[in-house]
Amino acid sequence: MLHRAHWLLAVALLLLMVTPQTLHARDGDQVHFGKSITVSEDENAGDLVCIGCSIRMEGTCGDVVAVGGSIMVDGRVKGDVVALGGGALLGDNAAVSGDLVTIGGHLSRHPNAVVKGDVSVQSGALVLLGIFLVPLLPLILIVALVVWLVRRNRRPMPAPAAWQP
């Protein structure tokens, strides 16, 4: 049993060393599920990713991504800002060095807010529905095919006709 534990530990360490550096979080990066992220005015953060929650950024950070939540920027973003399924609000002191993208939400931008990259806003329920439904469409079709095949094979077979010489 101890021999097996050593092999598992060796494989885990090997996988850790082989994985690319892009998969490892850098210092200051934050990834949250369901818990909002707040970066205060005098704080310096890395990339911010929030799934099912919102981001309030008043300091300085890298990229900002919110899926199913909103983003409020009143500080300096050194990368891109992406809100999927939520809106983005750029305050008076907002400065974005990269692109700003909102899909399925709205954009509220103060006149003093600066975005150096491209700004793309795709709002509406139909856009949001398409983003989540299109990837699920093949799965839905496979399930429908399986249900159809099972129902087809469950039909009772007609009784064989009696043989008459």
Contact map, one row per residue, 1 for C-alpha under 8 A:
111110000000000000000000000000000000000000000000000000000000000000000000000000000000000000000000000000000000000000000000000000000000000000000000000000000000000000000
111111000000000000000000000000000000000000000000000000000000000000000000000000000000000000000000000000000000000000000000000000000000000000000000000000000000000000000
111111100000000000000000000000000000000000000000000000000000000000000000000000000000000000000000000000000000000000000000000000000000000000000000000000000000000000000
111111110000000000000000000000000000000000000000000000000000000000000000000000000000000000000000000000000000000000000000000000000000000000000000000000000000000000000
111111111000000000000000000000000000000000000000000000000000000000000000000000000000000000000000000000000000000000000000000000000000000000000000000000000000000000000
011111111100000000000000000000000000000000000000000000000000000000000000000000000000000000000000000000000000000000000000000000000000000000000000000000000000000000000
001111111110000000000000000000000000000000000000000000000000000000000000000000000000000000000000000000000000000000000000000000000000000000000000000000000000000000000
000111111111000000000000000000000000000000000000000000000000000000000000000000000000000000000000000000000000000000000000000000000000000000000000000000000000000000000
000011111111100000000000000000000000000000000000000000000000000000000000000000000000000000000000000000000000000000000000000000000000000000000000000000000000000000000
000001111111110000000000000000000000000000000000000000000000000000000000000000000000000000000000000000000000000000000000000000000000000000000000000000000000000000000
000000111111111000000000000000000000000000000000000000000000000000000000000000000000000000000000000000000000000000000000000000000000000000000000000000000000000000000
000000011111111100000000000000000000000000000000000000000000000000000000000000000000000000000000000000000000000000000000000000000000000000000000000000000000000000000
000000001111111110000000000000000000000000000000000000000000000000000000000000000000000000000000000000000000000000000000000000000000000000000000000000000000000000000
000000000111111111000000000000000000000000000000000000000000000000000000000000000000000000000000000000000000000000000000000000000000000000000000000000000000000000000
000000000011111111100000000000000000000000000000000000000000000000000000000000000000000000000000000000000000000000000000000000000000000000000000000000000000000000000
000000000001111111100000000000000000000000000000000000000000000000000000000000000000000000000000000000000000000000000000000000000000000000000000000000000000000000000
000000000000111111100000000000000000000000000000000000000000000000000000000000000000000000000000000000000000000000000000000000000000000000000000000000000000000000000
000000000000011111110000000000000000000000000000000000000000000000000000000000000000000000000000000000000000000000000000000000000000000000000000000000000000000000000
000000000000001111111010000000000000000000000000000000000000000000000000000000000000000000000000000000000000000000000000000000000000000000000000000000000000000000000
000000000000000001111111000000000000000000000000000000000000000000000000000000000000000000000000000000000000000000000000000000000000000000000000000000000000000000000
000000000000000000111111000000000000000000000000000000000000000000000000000000000000000000000000000000000000000000000000000000000000000000000000000000000000000000000
000000000000000000011111100000000000000000000000000000000000000000000000000000000000000000000000000000000000000000000000000000000000000000000000000000000000000000000
000000000000000000111111100000000000000000000000000000000000000000000000000000000000000000000000000000000000000000000000000000000000000000000000000000000000000000000
000000000000000000011111110000000000000000000000000000000000000000000000000000000000000000000000000000000000000000000000000000000000000000000000000000000000000000000
000000000000000000000111111010000000000000000000000000000000000000000000000000000000000000000000000000000000000000000000000000000000000000000000000000000000000000000
000000000000000000000001111110000000000000000100000000000000000000000000000000000000000000000000000000000000000000000000000000000000000000000000000000000000000000000
000000000000000000000000111110000000000000000100000000000000000000000000000000000000000000000000000000000000000000000000000000000000000000000000000000000000000000000
000000000000000000000000011111000000000000011110000000000000000000000000000000000000000000000000000000000000000000000000000000000000000000000000000000000000000000000
000000000000000000000000111111100000000000001111000000000000000000000000000000000000000000000000000000000000000000000000000000000000000000000000000000000000000000000
000000000000000000000000000111110000000000000111100000000000000000000000000000000000000000000000000000000000000000000000000000000000000000000000000000000000000000000
000000000000000000000000000011111000000000000001111000000000000000000000000000000000000000000000000000000000000000000000000000000000000000000000000000000000000000000
000000000000000000000000000001111111100000000000111010000000000000000000000000000000000000000000000000000000000000000000000000000000000000000000000000000000000000000
000000000000000000000000000000111110000000000000011110000000000000000000000000000000000000000000000000000000000000000000000000000000000000000000000000000000000000000
000000000000000000000000000000011111000000000000011110000000000000000000000000000000000000000000000000000000000000000000000000000000000000000000000000000000000000000
000000000000000000000000000000011111100000000000010111000000000000000000000000000000000000000000000000000000000000000000000000000000000000000000000000000000000000000
000000000000000000000000000000010111110000000000010011110000000000000000000000000000000000000000000000000000000000000000000000000000000000000000000000000000000000000
000000000000000000000000000000010011111000000001010011111000000000000000000000000000000000000000000000000000000000000000000000000000000000000000000000000000000000000
000000000000000000000000000000000001111100000000000000111100000000000000000000000000000000000000000000000000000000000000000000000000000000000000000000000000000000000
000000000000000000000000000000000000111110111000000000011111000000000000000000000000000000000000000000000000000000000000000000000000000000000000000000000000000000000
000000000000000000000000000000000000011111100000000000001110000000000000000000000000000000000000000000000000000000000000000000000000000000000000000000000000000000000
000000000000000000000000000000000000001111100000000000001111000000000000001000000000000000000000000000000000000000000000000000000000000000000000000000000000000000000
000000000000000000000000000000000000000111110000000000000111000000000000000000000000000000000000000000000000000000000000000000000000000000000000000000000000000000000
000000000000000000000000000000000000001111111000000000000011000000000000000000000000000000000000000000000000000000000000000000000000000000000000000000000000000000000
000000000000000000000000000100000000001001111100000000000011100000000000000000000000000000000000000000000000000000000000000000000000000000000000000000000000000000000
000000000000000000000000000110000000001000111111000000000011110000000000000000000000000000000000000000000000000000000000000000000000000000000000000000000000000000000
000000000000000000000000011111000000000000011111000000000000111000000000000000000000000000000000000000000000000000000000000000000000000000000000000000000000000000000
000000000000000000000000000111000000000000001111100000000000111100000000000000000000000000000000000000000000000000000000000000000000000000000000000000000000000000000
000000000000000000000000000011100000100000001111110000100000111110000000000000000000000000000000000000000000000000000000000000000000000000000000000000000000000000000
000000000000000000000000000001110000000000000011111000000000000111000000000000000000000000000000000000000000000000000000000000000000000000000000000000000000000000000
000000000000000000000000000000111111100000000001111111100000000011101000000000000000000000000000000000000000000000000000000000000000000000000000000000000000000000000
000000000000000000000000000000111100000000000000111111000000000001111000000000000000000000000000000000000000000000000000000000000000000000000000000000000000000000000
000000000000000000000000000000001110000000000000011111000000000001111000000000000000000000000000000000000000000000000000000000000000000000000000000000000000000000000
000000000000000000000000000000011111100000000000011111100000000001111100000000000000000000000000000000000000000000000000000000000000000000000000000000000000000000000
000000000000000000000000000000000011100000000000011111110000000001011110000000000000000000000000000000000000000000000000000000000000000000000000000000000000000000000
000000000000000000000000000000000001110000000001010011111000000001001111000000000000000000000000000000000000000000000000000000000000000000000000000000000000000000000
000000000000000000000000000000000001111000000000000001111100000000000011100000000000000000000000000000000000000000000000000000000000000000000000000000000000000000000
000000000000000000000000000000000000111110000000000000111111100000000011111000000000000000000000000000000000000000000000000000000000000000000000000000000000000000000
000000000000000000000000000000000000011111000000000000011111000000000000111100000000000000000000000000000000000000000000000000000000000000000000000000000000000000000
000000000000000000000000000000000000001111111000000000001111100000000000011100000000000000000000000000000000000000000000000000000000000000000000000000000000000000000
000000000000000000000000000000000000001011111000000000001111110000000000001111000000000000000000000000000000000000000000000000000000000000000000000000000000000000000
000000000000000000000000000000000000000000011111000000001011111100000000000111100000000000000000000000000000000000000000000000000000000000000000000000000000000000000
000000000000000000000000000000000000000000001111000000000001111100000000000011110000000000000000000000000000000000000000000000000000000000000000000000000000000000000
000000000000000000000000000000000000000000000111000000000000111110000000000011111000000000000000000000000000000000000000000000000000000000000000000000000000000000000
000000000000000000000000000000000000000000000011100000000000111111000000000010111100000000000000000000000000000000000000000000000000000000000000000000000000000000000
000000000000000000000000000000000000000000000001110000000000001111100000000000001111000000000000000000000000000000000000000000000000000000000000000000000000000000000
000000000000000000000000000000000000000000000000111111100000000111111110000000000111010000000000000000000000000000000000000000000000000000000000000000000000000000000
000000000000000000000000000000000000000000000000011110000000000011111100000000000011110000000000000000000000000000000000000000000000000000000000000000000000000000000
000000000000000000000000000000000000000000000000001111000000000001111100000000000011110000000000000000000000000000000000000000000000000000000000000000000000000000000
000000000000000000000000000000000000000000000000011111100000000001111110000000000011111000000000000000000000000000000000000000000000000000000000000000000000000000000
000000000000000000000000000000000000000000000000000011100000000001111111000000000010111110000000000000000000000000000000000000000000000000000000000000000000000000000
000000000000000000000000000000000000000000000000000001111000000001001111100000000010011110000000000000000000000000000000000000000000000000000000000000000000000000000
000000000000000000000000000000000000000000000000000000111000000000000111110000000000000111100000000000000000000000000000000000000000000000000000000000000000000000000
000000000000000000000000000000000000000000000000000000011100000000000011111100000000000111100100000000000000000000000000000000000000000000000000000000000000000000000
000000000000000000000000000000000000000000000000000000001110000000000001111100000000000001111110000000000000000000000000000000000000000000000000000000000000000000000
000000000000000000000000000000000000000010000000000000001111000000000000111110000000000000001110000000000000000000000000000000000000000000000000000000000000000000000
000000000000000000000000000000000000000000000000000000000111100000000000111111000000000000001111100000000000000000000000000000000000000000000000000000000000000000000
000000000000000000000000000000000000000000000000000000000001111100000000001111111000000000000111110000000000000000000000000000000000000000000000000000000000000000000
000000000000000000000000000000000000000000000000000000000001111000000000000111110000000000000001110000000000000000000000000000000000000000000000000000000000000000000
000000000000000000000000000000000000000000000000000000000000111100000000000011111000000000000001111000000000000000000000000000000000000000000000000000000000000000000
000000000000000000000000000000000000000000000000000000000000011100000000000011111100000000000001111100000000000000000000000000000000000000000000000000000000000000000
000000000000000000000000000000000000000000000000000000000000001110000000000010111110000000000001011110000000000000000000000000000000000000000000000000000000000000000
000000000000000000000000000000000000000000000000000000000000000111000000000000011111000000000000000111000000000000000000000000000000000000000000000000000000000000000
000000000000000000000000000000000000000000000000000000000000000011111110000000001111111100000000000011101000000000000000000000000000000000000000000000000000000000000
000000000000000000000000000000000000000000000000000000000000000011111000000000000111111000000000000001111000000000000000000000000000000000000000000000000000000000000
000000000000000000000000000000000000000000000000000000000000000000111100000000000011111000000000000001111000000000000000000000010000000000000000000000000000000000000
000000000000000000000000000000000000000000000000000000000000000001111110000000000011111100000000000001111100000000000000000000000000000000000000000000000000000000000
000000000000000000000000000000000000000000000000000000000000000000001110000000000011111110000000000001111111000000000000000000000000000000000000000000000000000000000
000000000000000000000000000000000000000000000000000000000000000000000111100000000010011111000000000001001111000000000000000000000000000000000000000000000000000000000
000000000000000000000000000000000000000000000000000000000000000000000111100000000000001111100000000000000011100000000000000000000000000000000000000000000000000000000
000000000000000000000000000000000000000000000000000000000000000000000001110000000000000111111100000000000011110010000000000000000000000000000000000000000000000000000
000000000000000000000000000000000000000000000000000000000000000000000001110000000000000011111100000000000000110110000000000000000000000000000000000000000000000000000
000000000000000000000000000000000000000000000000000000000000000000000000010000000000000001111100000000000000011110000000000000000000000000000000000000000000000000000
000000000000000000000000000000000000000000000000000000000000000000000000011100000000000001111110000000000000000110000000000000000000000000000000000000000000000000000
000000000000000000000000000000000000000000000000000000000000000000000000111110000000000001111111000000000000000111000000000000000000000000000000000000000000000000000
000000000000000000000000000000000000000000000000000000000000000000000000011110000000000000001111100000000000000011100000000000000000000000000000000000000000000000000
000000000000000000000000000000000000000000000000000000000000000000000000000111111000000000000111111100000000000001111000000000000000000000000000000000000000000000000
000000000000000000000000000000000000000000000000000000000000000000000000000111110000000000000011111000000000000000111000000000000000000000000000000000000000000000000
000000000000000000000000000000000000000000000000000000000000000000000000000011111000000000000001111100000000000000111100000000000000000000000000000000000000000000000
000000000000000000000000000000000000000000000000000000000000000000000000000000111000000000000001111110000000000000111110000000000000000000000000000000000000000000000
000000000000000000000000000000000000000000000000000000000000000000000000000000011100000000000001011111000000000000101111000000000000000000000000000000000000000000000
000000000000000000000000000000000000000000000000000000000000000000000000000000001110000000000000001111100000000000000011100000000000000000000000000000000000000000000
000000000000000000000000000000000000000000000000000000000000000000000000000000000111111100000000000111111110000000000001111000000000000000000000000000000000000000000
000000000000000000000000000000000000000000000000000000000000000000000000000000000011111000000000000011111100000000000000111000110000000000000000000000000000000000000
000000000000000000000000000000000000000000000000000000000000000000000000000000000001111000000000000001111100000000000000011110110000000000000000000000000000000000000
000000000000000000000000000000000000000000000000000000000000000000000000000000000011111100000000000001111110000000000000111100000000000000000000000000000000000000000
000000000000000000000000000000000000000000000000000000000000000000000000000000000000011100000000000001111111000000000000111000000000000000000000000000000000000000000
000000000000000000000000000000000000000000000000000000000000000000000000000000000000001111000000000001001111100000000000100000000000000000000000000000000000000000000
000000000000000000000000000000000000000000000000000000000000000000000000000000000000001111000000000000000111110000000000000000000000000000000000000000000000000000000
000000000000000000000000000000000000000000000000000000000000000000000000000000000000000011100000000000000011111010000000000000000000000000000000000000000000000000000
000000000000000000000000000000000000000000000000000000000000000000000000000000000000000001110000000000000001111110000000000000000000000000000000000000000000000000000
000000000000000000000000000000000000000000000000000000000000000000000000000000000000000000010000000000000000111110000000000000000000000000000000000000000000000000000
000000000000000000000000000000000000000000000000000000000000000000000000000000000000000000111100000000000000011111000000000000000000000000000000000000000000000000000
000000000000000000000000000000000000000000000000000000000000000000000000000000000000000001111110000000000000111111100000000000000000000000000000000000000000000000000
000000000000000000000000000000000000000000000000000000000000000000000000000000000000000000000111000000000000000111110000000000000000000000000000000000000000000000000
000000000000000000000000000000000000000000000000000000000000000000000000000000000000000000000011111100000000000011111110000000000000000000000000000000000000000000000
000000000000000000000000000000000000000000000000000000000000000000000000000000000000000000000001111000000000000001111100000000000000000000000000000000000000000000000
000000000000000000000000000000000000000000000000000000000000000000000000000000000000000000000001111100000000000000111110000000000000000000000000000000000000000000000
000000000000000000000000000000000000000000000000000000000000000000000000000000000000000000000000011100000000000000111111000000000000000000000000000000000000000000000
000000000000000000000000000000000000000000000000000000000000000000000000000000000000000000000000001110000000000000101111100000000000000000000000000000000000000000000
000000000000000000000000000000000000000000000000000000000000000000000000000000000000000000000000000111000000000000000111110000000000000000000000000000000000000000000
000000000000000000000000000000000000000000000000000000000000000000000000000000000000000000000000000011101110000000000011111000000000000000000000000000000000000000000
000000000000000000000000000000000000000000000000000000000000000000000000000000000000000000000000000001111100000000000001111100100000000000000000000000000000000000000
000000000000000000000000000000000000000000000000000000000000000000000000000000000000000000000000000001111100000000000000111110110000000000000000000000000000000000000
000000000000000000000000000000000000000000000000000000000000000000000000000000000000000000000000000000011000000000000000011111110000000000000000000000000000000000000
000000000000000000000000000000000000000000000000000000000000000000000000000000000000000000000000000000010000000000000000001111111000000000000000000000000000000000000
000000000000000000000000000000000000000000000000000000000000000000000000000000000000000000000000000000000000000000000000000111111100000000000000000000000000000000000
000000000000000000000000000000000000000000000000000000000000000000000000000000000000000000000000000000110000000000000000011111111110000000000000000000000000000000000
000000000000000000000000000000000000000000000000000000000000000000000000000000000000100000000000000000110000000000000000001111111111000000000000000000000000000000000
000000000000000000000000000000000000000000000000000000000000000000000000000000000000000000000000000000000000000000000000000011111111100000000000000000000000000000000
000000000000000000000000000000000000000000000000000000000000000000000000000000000000000000000000000000000000000000000000000001111111110000000000000000000000000000000
000000000000000000000000000000000000000000000000000000000000000000000000000000000000000000000000000000000000000000000000000000111111111000000000000000000000000000000
000000000000000000000000000000000000000000000000000000000000000000000000000000000000000000000000000000000000000000000000000000011111111100000000000000000000000000000
000000000000000000000000000000000000000000000000000000000000000000000000000000000000000000000000000000000000000000000000000000001111111110000000000000000000000000000
000000000000000000000000000000000000000000000000000000000000000000000000000000000000000000000000000000000000000000000000000000000111111110000000000000000000000000000
000000000000000000000000000000000000000000000000000000000000000000000000000000000000000000000000000000000000000000000000000000000011111111000000000000000000000000000
000000000000000000000000000000000000000000000000000000000000000000000000000000000000000000000000000000000000000000000000000000000001111111110000000000000000000000000
000000000000000000000000000000000000000000000000000000000000000000000000000000000000000000000000000000000000000000000000000000000000111111111000000000000000000000000
000000000000000000000000000000000000000000000000000000000000000000000000000000000000000000000000000000000000000000000000000000000000001111111100000000000000000000000
000000000000000000000000000000000000000000000000000000000000000000000000000000000000000000000000000000000000000000000000000000000000000111111110000000000000000000000
000000000000000000000000000000000000000000000000000000000000000000000000000000000000000000000000000000000000000000000000000000000000000111111111000000000000000000000
000000000000000000000000000000000000000000000000000000000000000000000000000000000000000000000000000000000000000000000000000000000000000011111111100000000000000000000
000000000000000000000000000000000000000000000000000000000000000000000000000000000000000000000000000000000000000000000000000000000000000001111111110000000000000000000
000000000000000000000000000000000000000000000000000000000000000000000000000000000000000000000000000000000000000000000000000000000000000000111111111000000000000000000
000000000000000000000000000000000000000000000000000000000000000000000000000000000000000000000000000000000000000000000000000000000000000000011111111100000000000000000
000000000000000000000000000000000000000000000000000000000000000000000000000000000000000000000000000000000000000000000000000000000000000000001111111110000000000000000
000000000000000000000000000000000000000000000000000000000000000000000000000000000000000000000000000000000000000000000000000000000000000000000111111111000000000000000
000000000000000000000000000000000000000000000000000000000000000000000000000000000000000000000000000000000000000000000000000000000000000000000011111111100000000000000
000000000000000000000000000000000000000000000000000000000000000000000000000000000000000000000000000000000000000000000000000000000000000000000001111111110000000000000
000000000000000000000000000000000000000000000000000000000000000000000000000000000000000000000000000000000000000000000000000000000000000000000000111111111000000000000
000000000000000000000000000000000000000000000000000000000000000000000000000000000000000000000000000000000000000000000000000000000000000000000000011111111100000000000
000000000000000000000000000000000000000000000000000000000000000000000000000000000000000000000000000000000000000000000000000000000000000000000000001111111110000000000
000000000000000000000000000000000000000000000000000000000000000000000000000000000000000000000000000000000000000000000000000000000000000000000000000111111110000000000
000000000000000000000000000000000000000000000000000000000000000000000000000000000000000000000000000000000000000000000000000000000000000000000000000011111110000000000
000000000000000000000000000000000000000000000000000000000000000000000000000000000000000000000000000000000000000000000000000000000000000000000000000001111111000000000
000000000000000000000000000000000000000000000000000000000000000000000000000000000000000000000000000000000000000000000000000000000000000000000000000000111111100000000
000000000000000000000000000000000000000000000000000000000000000000000000000000000000000000000000000000000000000000000000000000000000000000000000000000000111110000000
000000000000000000000000000000000000000000000000000000000000000000000000000000000000000000000000000000000000000000000000000000000000000000000000000000000011111000000
000000000000000000000000000000000000000000000000000000000000000000000000000000000000000000000000000000000000000000000000000000000000000000000000000000000001111100000
000000000000000000000000000000000000000000000000000000000000000000000000000000000000000000000000000000000000000000000000000000000000000000000000000000000000111110000
000000000000000000000000000000000000000000000000000000000000000000000000000000000000000000000000000000000000000000000000000000000000000000000000000000000000011111000
000000000000000000000000000000000000000000000000000000000000000000000000000000000000000000000000000000000000000000000000000000000000000000000000000000000000001111100
000000000000000000000000000000000000000000000000000000000000000000000000000000000000000000000000000000000000000000000000000000000000000000000000000000000000000111110
000000000000000000000000000000000000000000000000000000000000000000000000000000000000000000000000000000000000000000000000000000000000000000000000000000000000000011111
000000000000000000000000000000000000000000000000000000000000000000000000000000000000000000000000000000000000000000000000000000000000000000000000000000000000000001111
000000000000000000000000000000000000000000000000000000000000000000000000000000000000000000000000000000000000000000000000000000000000000000000000000000000000000000111
